[in-house]
């Protein structure tokens, strides 16, 4: 993992789909130039979205969380 430049942050997100439970999950982590976590969040969604849908939702959540 490459650290962000000075005065920037790096945002990573990941997803999970739990078909048997009809749920999905989103996780977001924001790191500084030293790769230290400066913020994070997670969310459980009450629907088992497709991989494309949950990735799009996670990207939107990451941008929303960062602003």
C-alpha positions as a Markdown table, in Angstrom:
| # | Residue | x | y | z |
|---|---|---|---|---|
| 1 | Unk | 0.0 | 0.0 | 0.0 |
| 2 | Unk | 1.4 | 3.3 | -1.1 |
| 3 | Unk | 1.0 | 6.2 | 1.4 |
| 4 | Unk | -0.6 | 9.4 | 0.1 |
| 5 | Unk | 1.3 | 12.6 | -0.5 |
| 6 | Unk | 1.7 | 15.3 | 2.1 |
| 7 | Unk | -1.6 | 17.1 | 2.9 |
| 8 | Unk | -3.6 | 14.3 | 1.3 |
| 9 | Unk | -5.4 | 11.3 | 2.7 |
| 10 | Unk | -6.0 | 7.8 | 1.2 |
| 11 | Unk | -9.4 | 6.3 | 1.3 |
| 12 | Unk | -10.0 | 2.5 | 1.0 |
| 13 | Unk | -13.3 | 0.7 | 1.1 |
| 14 | Unk | -14.4 | -2.9 | 1.0 |
| 15 | Unk | -17.6 | -4.8 | 0.9 |
| 16 | Unk | -19.1 | -8.1 | 1.9 |
| 17 | Unk | -22.3 | -9.9 | 0.8 |
| 18 | Unk | -24.1 | -12.3 | 3.2 |
| 19 | Unk | -26.6 | -14.0 | 0.9 |
| 20 | Unk | -27.9 | -16.4 | 3.5 |
| 21 | Unk | -28.7 | -13.5 | 5.9 |
| 22 | Unk | -29.9 | -11.2 | 3.1 |
| 23 | Unk | -27.4 | -8.5 | 4.2 |
| 24 | Unk | -24.4 | -6.6 | 2.8 |
| 25 | Unk | -21.6 | -4.7 | 4.5 |
| 26 | Unk | -19.5 | -1.7 | 3.7 |
| 27 | Unk | -16.2 | -0.6 | 5.4 |
| 28 | Unk | -14.3 | 2.6 | 4.8 |
| 29 | Unk | -10.8 | 3.6 | 6.2 |
| 30 | Unk | -9.1 | 6.9 | 5.7 |
| 31 | Unk | -5.3 | 7.0 | 6.3 |
| 32 | Unk | -2.8 | 9.9 | 6.5 |
| 33 | Unk | 0.6 | 10.1 | 4.8 |
| 34 | Unk | 2.1 | 7.9 | 7.6 |
| 35 | Unk | -0.6 | 5.2 | 6.9 |
| 36 | Unk | -2.2 | 5.9 | 10.3 |
| 37 | Unk | -5.9 | 5.5 | 10.4 |
| 38 | Unk | -7.5 | 9.0 | 10.9 |
| 39 | Unk | -11.1 | 7.9 | 10.4 |
| 40 | Unk | -13.2 | 4.7 | 9.7 |
| 41 | Unk | -16.8 | 3.6 | 9.4 |
| 42 | Unk | -18.8 | 0.5 | 8.6 |
| 43 | Unk | -22.4 | -0.1 | 7.7 |
| 44 | Unk | -24.6 | -3.2 | 7.5 |
| 45 | Unk | -27.3 | -3.0 | 4.8 |
| 46 | Unk | -30.5 | -5.1 | 5.1 |
| 47 | Unk | -30.3 | -6.5 | 1.6 |
| 48 | Unk | -27.9 | -8.8 | -0.2 |
| 49 | Unk | -26.9 | -6.5 | -3.1 |
| 50 | Unk | -25.1 | -7.8 | -6.2 |
| 51 | Unk | -21.3 | -7.2 | -6.2 |
| 52 | Unk | -21.6 | -4.3 | -8.6 |
| 53 | Unk | -24.3 | -2.7 | -6.6 |
| 54 | Unk | -22.6 | -2.9 | -3.3 |
| 55 | Unk | -19.3 | -1.7 | -4.7 |
| 56 | Unk | -21.0 | 1.4 | -6.1 |
| 57 | Unk | -22.8 | 2.0 | -2.8 |
| 58 | Unk | -19.4 | 1.6 | -1.0 |
| 59 | Unk | -17.7 | 4.1 | -3.3 |
| 60 | Unk | -20.5 | 6.6 | -2.7 |
| 61 | Unk | -20.3 | 6.0 | 1.1 |
| 62 | Unk | -16.5 | 6.5 | 1.0 |
| 63 | Unk | -16.8 | 9.8 | -0.9 |
| 64 | Unk | -19.6 | 11.0 | 1.4 |
| 65 | Unk | -17.8 | 10.0 | 4.5 |
| 66 | Unk | -14.6 | 11.8 | 3.4 |
| 67 | Unk | -16.3 | 15.2 | 2.7 |
